Amino acid sequence: MYQSSFKYDRQTRQFTVRYSEQYGWEVLDAADARVVRRAVYNDWHRVERALAMIKYQEALLRQAGWRESA
């Protein structure tokens, strides 16, 4: 449903939100291919809040000089 990646020198950051019928909405925050934070939600409103936090973190990364990568 949502995925973004950022790069700064050799460091990477990736945010993912995906839906699974078995688990619900899974929200992942990974740094350098390691999962930093993982949460599973069944309530869409919590997913919306998680997406808002992702957008905020992405803005902070951009301000710090990180660039979006494909």
matplotlib code that plots the C-alpha trace (Angstrom):
import matplotlib.pyplot as plt

x = [0.0, 2.8, 6.6, 9.4, 13.1, 15.8, 19.5, 22.3, 25.9, 25.8, 22.9, 19.4, 16.0, 12.8, 9.1, 6.5, 2.8, 1.1, -2.1, -2.4, -5.7, -4.2, -2.6, -4.1, -2.0, 1.7, 3.9, 7.6, 10.5, 13.9, 17.3, 20.2, 18.1, 17.3, 13.8, 13.8, 10.1, 7.3, 3.6, 0.5, -2.9, -6.5, -7.9, -7.5, -7.4, -4.2, -2.7, -3.6, -1.7, 1.3, 1.3, 1.3, 4.3, 6.1, 5.4, 6.9, 10.0, 10.4, 10.3, 13.0, 15.2, 14.8, 15.8, 18.9, 20.0, 18.6, 17.4, 14.6, 15.8, 14.0]
y = [0.0, 2.4, 2.2, 4.8, 4.6, 7.2, 7.2, 9.2, 8.2, 4.5, 4.6, 3.6, 4.1, 2.4, 2.7, 0.2, -0.2, -3.3, -5.2, -8.9, -10.6, -12.8, -10.1, -6.8, -3.7, -4.1, -1.0, -1.4, 1.1, -0.3, 1.2, -0.3, -3.4, -4.0, -3.6, -0.8, -0.8, -3.2, -2.8, -4.6, -2.8, -3.9, -0.4, 1.9, 5.0, 3.7, 3.1, 6.7, 7.9, 5.7, 7.1, 10.6, 9.7, 8.3, 11.5, 13.5, 11.3, 11.6, 15.4, 15.3, 13.0, 15.4, 18.4, 16.4, 15.9, 12.4, 11.7, 9.5, 6.4, 4.1]
z = [0.0, 0.9, 0.6, 0.6, 0.7, 1.6, 1.3, 2.9, 1.9, 2.6, 5.1, 4.1, 5.6, 4.4, 5.5, 4.5, 5.2, 3.8, 4.3, 5.1, 5.5, 8.1, 10.3, 9.4, 8.5, 9.1, 9.5, 9.2, 9.8, 8.6, 8.9, 6.9, 6.2, 9.9, 11.2, 13.8, 14.4, 13.5, 14.4, 13.3, 13.4, 12.8, 13.1, 10.1, 12.3, 13.9, 10.4, 9.5, 12.6, 11.7, 8.2, 9.6, 11.7, 8.7, 6.7, 9.6, 9.8, 6.0, 6.3, 9.0, 6.8, 3.9, 6.1, 7.2, 3.6, 2.9, -0.6, -1.8, -3.7, -6.0]

ax = plt.figure().add_subplot(projection="3d")
ax.plot(x, y, z, "-o")
ax.set_aspect("equal")
plt.show()
